[in-house]
Amino acid sequence: MKITAKMVKELRDITAAGMMDCKKALTEKEGNMDEAIDYLREKGMAKAAKKAGRIAAEGMIFDGVSEDAKTAVILEFNSETDFVTKNDEFVQFGKTVVKLALDNKIKTIEELKAAKINGETVETLLTNLIAKIGENMNLRRIELVTTEGFVTTYDHMGGKLGVVIEMTGEATEENVAKAKGIAMHVAAMDPGYLSPEFVTTEDLEKEMAIAKVQLLEEGKPEKIIANILKGKERKFYEESCLVKQVYVRAENKETVEQFAGDIEVKGFSRFKVGEGIEKKVEDFAAEVAAQING
């Protein structure tokens, strides 16, 4: 497989490894981006960061919370260009649809599209909006959260990122303020798991395998590697699990779990616009040349 400069740049942006190291990794792994990231990590050339999703789609994240703070909805509404997200009708449609989902406890996009507003299905109204604005739009994903405790939300980057956090306890002013702080932490730190109990055996074994290869590459004796890996496992939990992470606004290095105090984080959802979507980038010059020559 041909390794392009674009592929090398993408790998470098994700890993912060050197250009030649990135090219070698891609060559070794025949262009497989995920395997190239693991290769660089094994060689100690890359940051131990999550594999970045290929994010290119535009749109906004909309969310809502019920009056009793027992139910929340978070929705991703995509558009082709960022310009459309400034359109009042686009924004109003997103807000209306989220309220509809919240009031009717809608769990899936299919249910949402079939739901009706003033006798018209959401799908029909969306089709009409697409025709009016002249740009494709998509209700991409939705999540409904219900709890015996309380929920709250946090919006970031002008609606490009949203978080729903589920907590135990009552929705007092103090507790909601804490939950908002933790939701902000989730937005900033993007934890992979709620707590160590949620880390799969497969994920942990993969991390430890990478760490072991790194230690062997560094020339560490086999007999001490097991002890070092115990420390690596603890560090992995501290970096990847929400409740074990140092709270982003802490002055005394307290963890999120400690900051929460007598209430507990029961779950979280973090939506970022375009996450996991790869949008085709048009080469305008090539397009014009093709039309002239064609």
Secondary structure, DSSP 8 states (H G I E B T S, - for coil): ----HHHHHHHHHHH---HHHHHHHHHHTTT-HHHHHHHHHHTT-S-----------EEEEEEEE-TTSSEEEEEEEEESSGGGGG-HHHHHHHHHHHHHHHHHT--SHHHHHH-EETTEEHHHHHHHHHHHHTS-EEEEEEEEEE-SSEEEEEEEGGGTEEEEEEESS---HHHHHHHHHHHHHHHHH--SBSSGGGS-HHHHHHHHHHHHHHHHHTT--HHHHHHHHHHHHHHHHHHHBGGGSB-TT-SS--BHHHHHTTS-EEEEEEEETTTT-------HHHHHHHHHH-
